[in-house]
Amino acid sequence: MNKMGKVLAALFLAVTLVSAAGCASSSKQEGTAEYVDDSVITSKVKAALFNEPSLKSAEINVETFKGAVQLSGFVSSQAAINKAVAVARAVGGVTSVKNDMRLK
């Protein structure tokens, strides 16, 4: 490799390393892997709620951050709230469940 090729290779490597360091996760920001994991957990919780015949899953919103699931929306009974929380807790990867659901 000639001198110019080595310089370009070194420059490319430096840019790549700086870019990768910029993607590192901090305590205030999710990394890409955490975001993907959270979206997978959200999808799994939504599917579990949908597959629970006693719940109207369209009325329950699911959000996930670092494995903590937040359920919100309006449901018809306290039993529905308890069931939704139990279903969400049973999903793999869920570290905690915050209930912000309200009775209508």
C-alpha positions as CSV (number, residue, x, y, z in Angstrom):
1,M,0.0,0.0,0.0
2,N,1.4,3.4,-0.9
3,K,1.7,6.3,1.6
4,M,-1.6,7.9,0.4
5,G,-3.4,4.6,0.9
6,K,-2.1,4.3,4.4
7,V,-3.1,7.8,5.3
8,L,-6.6,7.2,3.9
9,A,-6.9,3.9,5.8
10,A,-5.8,5.6,9.0
11,L,-8.3,8.5,8.5
12,F,-11.1,6.1,7.8
13,L,-10.3,4.1,10.9
14,A,-10.2,7.2,13.0
15,V,-13.5,8.4,11.7
16,T,-15.1,5.0,12.3
17,L,-13.8,4.9,15.9
18,V,-15.0,8.4,16.7
19,S,-18.4,7.6,15.2
20,A,-18.7,4.4,17.3
21,A,-17.7,6.2,20.5
22,G,-20.5,8.7,19.8
23,C,-23.0,5.8,19.8
24,A,-22.0,4.6,23.2
25,S,-24.8,4.5,25.8
26,S,-24.8,6.9,28.7
27,S,-27.0,6.9,31.8
28,K,-29.3,9.5,30.2
29,Q,-29.5,8.0,26.7
30,E,-30.5,4.5,25.4
31,G,-28.0,2.7,23.2
32,T,-29.2,1.0,20.0
33,A,-29.3,-2.5,21.6
34,E,-31.3,-1.2,24.5
35,Y,-33.8,0.4,22.2
36,V,-34.2,-2.8,20.2
37,D,-34.6,-4.8,23.3
38,D,-37.3,-2.4,24.6
39,S,-39.2,-2.4,21.3
40,V,-39.1,-6.2,21.4
41,I,-40.4,-6.2,25.0
42,T,-43.1,-3.7,24.0
43,S,-44.2,-6.0,21.1
44,K,-44.2,-9.1,23.3
45,V,-46.3,-7.3,26.0
46,K,-48.8,-6.0,23.4
47,A,-49.1,-9.5,21.9
48,A,-49.6,-11.1,25.4
49,L,-52.3,-8.5,26.2
50,F,-54.0,-9.1,22.8
51,N,-54.0,-12.8,23.4
52,E,-55.7,-12.4,26.8
53,P,-59.4,-12.8,26.0
54,S,-60.6,-10.9,29.2
55,L,-58.8,-7.7,28.1
56,K,-59.5,-5.1,25.4
57,S,-55.9,-4.6,24.5
58,A,-56.7,-1.8,22.0
59,E,-57.4,0.4,25.0
60,I,-54.1,-0.3,26.8
61,N,-51.0,1.5,25.8
62,V,-47.6,0.0,26.4
63,E,-44.2,1.8,26.6
64,T,-40.9,0.3,27.7
65,F,-37.7,1.9,28.9
66,K,-34.7,-0.3,29.9
67,G,-37.1,-3.2,30.6
68,A,-39.5,-1.2,32.7
69,V,-43.0,-1.4,31.2
70,Q,-45.6,1.4,31.6
71,L,-49.2,0.5,31.0
72,S,-51.7,3.3,30.4
73,G,-55.2,3.8,29.0
74,F,-58.7,3.2,30.2
75,V,-60.1,-0.2,31.3
76,S,-63.5,-1.2,32.6
77,S,-62.6,-2.8,35.9
78,Q,-59.9,-3.2,38.6
79,A,-59.8,-6.9,37.7
80,A,-58.7,-5.9,34.1
81,I,-56.0,-3.7,35.6
82,N,-54.7,-6.5,37.8
83,K,-54.8,-9.0,34.8
84,A,-53.0,-6.6,32.5
85,V,-50.2,-6.0,35.1
86,A,-49.9,-9.8,35.7
87,V,-49.7,-10.5,32.0
88,A,-47.1,-7.8,31.4
89,R,-45.0,-9.1,34.4
90,A,-45.0,-12.6,32.9
91,V,-43.3,-11.5,29.7
92,G,-39.6,-12.2,29.4
93,G,-37.3,-9.2,29.8
94,V,-39.7,-7.1,31.8
95,T,-38.0,-5.8,34.9
96,S,-40.9,-3.9,36.4
97,V,-44.4,-2.8,35.5
98,K,-45.8,0.7,36.2
99,N,-49.6,0.9,36.2
100,D,-51.0,4.2,34.9
101,M,-54.3,2.6,33.7
102,R,-57.5,4.3,34.7
103,L,-61.1,3.0,35.2
104,K,-63.6,4.4,32.8
